[in-house]
Amino acid sequence: MRSTLSSVLPVLAVAALLSGCTSIGTLKSATPAVAAFWHATLPHGGRSADLVTWWASFKDPSLDALLYMADRENPTIEQAVANIDKARATLDSTASGLFPSLDGSASASREGNKGNDNNRLTAGTTKSGGLDSAWEVDLFGKTKKQVRAAASRAAGEVWSWHDARVSIAAEVGDDYVQYRACRELERLYRDELASQTATIRATERSAQSGFTSTGDLALARASAAASSSSLTAQRGECEILIKSITQLTGGDEPAVRRLLNQGKRRIPQPSAVRITAVPADVLRQRPDVNALEAEVAATISDVGAAKADLYPSLSLSGSISISQSTVTGRSVPWSFGPALSVPLLDGGSRRAAVRSAVADYDLAVANYKSGVLGAVAEVETALLRVDTALRRIADAKSAADNYQRYFRAVDQNWASGGVSILDREEARRSAQSAAITLIEIRRDAVQYWIALYKALGGGWSIPTAAASSARELN
């Protein structure tokens, strides 16, 4: 054994020289430039609770139940779990290359021969068993680098699972908010239609008495028909949202409808969010950014493995077998020794593999930088939208309240004959439009909060000191 290895080692040294210089240059930096502070205005002046229990801040049991259903039954999350299992299996398979392999075999047979000597039958039994072992020595760390790459990709799949959960929760929450707003609009159209139906009856009585023209009656009926059409369309939109929520939560529509019927009728309002950390801190909790970072780490290991493949490889193999025959007796053949493989001429295949691995690294770095910049832009955009929507709510509410007062005044004048039904309809449409705008802005504001929740990675860890202070206050 010692003499065999002593004859192999000089060959390794020569092979290393033959392989030449394997340097392919320095890998590009994967660190993107990130601002040290937020450029967007912080909504609510930065007041609020942390995002760890953000969904609970809605205080809506129906929403909580739908989120729980989606987390258990959504196919996208199930796919992410399967990808984790697959990546971990790949890691185990790759790691097995660090250890020797051992295979065993066994056989038994009986042989006979009928000769010419008085037709005498000669028979014998042969039994054999053996062990075969092989181990590729990881001289230049190729297998270890492949294991590190597989481990990084397995970690990346876990981050992708977290990202899927955050995304699905955000989609469910977004659809839920849209559904509640949709029902508010439906009630608005329904109340308007009821009011217009009463107006038609009053106008019909007035027209029969000759106090109102048939044109006014036609206008009242046309307005009611338009409201009825809007009400029908709004109901259809609400049904579509139920279908979307059902798809996200696993397909149990009766259960979804029960939860929606049991929930609060108004648009849910979350607590505000305190965002005082710099963008770099936010990026550390973004699952998608962490997944991209894991892929960068994996490609670095891939480059190392490809470089190691430029060098010779050494494997040790051995076998032993025992054969027992009633005819020939017992034999125990065995063998053991190293085998050296030296890459001399391959047409540039191995160096091309290195360049390909480096290109994969460059691509992973570019994707990582793009993901980081995109994540910061998402947070900045969500901050701006939340702040804008919150600022608009006060004006929209004032407009809705004052248009409603104006309509009531015009309606009283119309009832006493002071204004025409056309003036009344114009005032009604203005009041209705302002009420619709207020509902839509409130809906948008909550949707932007959900977008901010997603942009922040679905959770915001409150500092230990702040958590202790919160417990003391409670």
Buried (B, 14 or more C-beta within 10 A) or exposed (E): EEEEEEEBEEEBEEBBEEBEEBEBEEBEEBEBEBEEEBEBEBBEEEEBBBBEEBBEBBEBEBBBBBBEBBBEBBEBBEEBEEBBEEBBEBBEEBBEBEEBEEEEEEEEEEEEEEEEEEEEEEEEEBBBBBBBBBBBEBBBBBBBBBBBBBBBBBBBBBBBBBBBBBBBBBBBBBBBBBBBBBBBBBBBBBBBBEBBBEBBEBBBEBBEEEEBBEEBBEBBBEBBEBBBEBBEEBBEBBEBBBEBBBBBBBEEEEBBEEBBEEBBEEBBBBBBBBBEBEBEEBBEBBBBBBBBBBBBBBBBBBBBBBBBBBBBBBBBBBBBBBBBBEEEEEEEEEEEEBEBEBBEEEEEEBBEBBEEBBEBBBEBBBBBBEBBBBBBEBBBBBBBBBBBBBBBBEEBBEBBBEBBEBBEEBBEBBEEEEBBBEBBBBBBBBBBEBBBBBBBBBBBBBBBBBBBBBBBBBBBBBEEEEEEEEEEEE
